[in-house]
Amino acid sequence: MSRTVVSVEAVEKIVPTAAGSLVILDGIDLEIKQGETVAIVGASGSGKTTLLGILAGLDEASAGRVMLVDEEISSLDEEARAKVRGLHVGFVFQSFQLLGSLTALENVMLPVELRGDTLAESQATQLLAKVGLADRVDHYPRQLSGGEQQRVAIARAFASAPTVLFADEPTGNLDTQTGELICDLLFDLNREFGTTLIMVTHDSRLAERCARTIAIAAGKIQA
């Protein structure tokens, strides 16, 4: 039986506004097993990106319990949550989030170096080769296309061998053909590494490739 790597119980996210309290998430219960591929879908403003942030420990719930790889991150401060993320989590963002002053190789090496791994350069080089960028290791983000930058971001996400990979609209800034290539790459590496993949996407084709889809509307999971 696969272990549970992400779970939330009665999670709420409420923010104050000039017009009163705004309920973004309302009583979310969710459990995700090791190795699952899960798409979180919903209209803009439904709360799906907020939910992803809370699952990953990037955001705090207003109420409820959040477990990430055996750690109750809802009871931790930001420094402690960052340590959990560093040990167990990888990220792929719509906007790539590469450091412009670092080469492709250095961007991929960064999370491995932060963990103190002396084989960071070797691991990063191998991953860049896996994503088809063996001849781009010394290029800076500004010298790469959008699709190439996202491939670097995917290599970086897998560099630390994460238990869970969170992806927020990973094809959102790419044309259809490039987006398809990125999808293939993401799922190929996910299978190879046995990583749990949790993504927010508007792309129905991407969602359909996941084993499970969770639909959010008005801050609630739809049956």
N, C-alpha and C positions, 0 to 999 in steps of 0.2 A: 504493500500500500504506500503510495507516494505521500510524503509529509506535506503539511500545510506550510507554505512559506510567507503568505500574506493573508491576514484576516483583519476584518474590522467589525465592530459590534456597536450598533446604535450611534453611529458617527453623525455629528451635526457640524455644520459650518454656518455661523451667523455673524454678519458684520453690521455695525451701526452705520446708518446713513442719516442725512438731514431729514428724510421722510420717515425715519423709523428703522427698525431692525430688518435687514434683508437676509432671508433664509436661502443659502446657496445649496446646502446639502441637508437633507431632512430624514434622519433615521436610517442610515445606510448599514446594511449587514452584507458581508461578502467574505468568501473564502476562496483562495487560489492555491492549487497544489504545485509541487515541484514539477517543472518541465511543461506546464500548460502554456498554451498560446491564447491570449485573451485580448479581444478588442473592446474598448469602451467607446460607445457611439452615442450621439445625441446632437440636437440642434445647438447653435451658438447660444451660450448663456444657460445651458442645461445643468452645468456643474461638473461636467466630465473632466476638464483640465484641473479644476480644484481637487477633485477626488484623486486624480493621479498624483498631484503634489502631496496630498496627505498620505497616500499609500507609500510614497517614496521618502517621506520624512522631510520634504522641502517646505511643507506648510503644516500648520497645527490645526487640529480639529477644535471646535468650541466645546464639544462634548463627545463622549464615547471612547472606545478602546481601539488602539491600532497596534497590531503585531507585525513585525517585519523580521523574518528569519529568527524566530525564537526570542526576539527582543520586543518588549512593550515600549515602542518608541513614543507613544502618547504620554508617557510619564517622564520622558527625558528632556533635558534642555538642548539647545541647538548644538552645542559642542559635542555632546554625547551622541546626538542623532547623526552628526557629521562623521563620527567614527564608525557608526554602523553602516552608513552609506559607503564609506571608504572600503570597508571589508566585503560588502555583499552586493553593491548596486552599481549598475552601469546606466548611462543616459544617452539617448539620441534625441536631439531637439530639431524642430523645424528650421531654425535659423543657424544650425550647425554648431555655433558656439566654439569655434576654433580660436586659438590665440594667434593674432596676426603677426606677432613678432617671432613666432616659432615655426620651424619647418614642419612638413607633414610628419616626418619621423619624430621630431621633438614633441609634437602634439600628442602622438600616440604613446610615446615613452612616459609622458608626465604622470599619469595615474599609477603606472608601475613603479616609477622612481619614488613616488610619494609613499608607497608601501615598503620601500627599502629593498626592492629586488635588484640584485646586481646584474641580472640578465635582461634588464629593461630594453636595451638596444636590440638585442637578438630577437626578443619576443615581438617588439614593435616592427622590426623589419619583416619578420615572417607574416605578421598580420596584414601589413600593407601589400605584401605579395598576394595574399589570399583574396584581397579586395581588388586586385588588378592594378595596383599602383607601385609596383616595384621600381618603375622608372621615374617616379615622382617624389621619392623620399626627401629630396633636398629642396623641393618647391615650397614656397610660402602660400598661405591660403589665397592671397590676391592673384597668384599665378595659376590657380586651379579653377575649373568650371564648378558650377553648383553641384552637379552630380559627383564630381571628384571630391569636393569638400565634404559631402555627406558620406562618401565612402571612407574618408579619413576619420570622420566622426564615429562611424560604425566600428572601424578598427580600434579606435580609442576606447569605445564602450566595452569591447570584448577583451581589451588588453589585460584587465585585472581579473579575468575569469569570474565575472559576477554571478551570483546565485540568481539574481533578478535583473532583467534589463527593462527599463522604462523608456518608451518612445512616445514623444508628443508630436503628432502630425509629421512623421518622418519623411513623407513625400510631398508635403504641403507647398514647398517652394520649388518644385521640380516639374518639368514637362512630363507628359504621360509616358513616353518611352523611357526616359531616365528614371521615372518613378517605378516603372515595372522592374528595371534592373536593380534598383535599390531594394525593392520588395524581395526579389529572388535572393539577393545577398543576405538580407536580414534573416530570412527563414533558413537558408542554407547554414549560416553560422550558428543560428539558434539550435538546429538539430545536431550539428557537430559538437557543440559545447554543452548541450543538455541544459541550456539556460531557460528559466521561466521568462516568458515575454509578455509584457503588459503594455498595450499601446492605446493611445487616443487617436482616432482618425475619422475624417469625413469621407475617406475613400472607401466606397463599398466593396471594391475588388480586394482591397487590402484586408478589410474586416472579414470577408468571406474566407480568406485563407487561414484565419485563426480557428482553433478548435471550438472556441466559445465566444459569443458576443454578449456584452452587457449593455443594455440600452438605458440611458438616463434621460429623464424628462422632469423638469421643475424640481430638480434636486432629489428625485427618488428613482430607485431601480424599477424598471417596468417589467411586469411578469411576462 
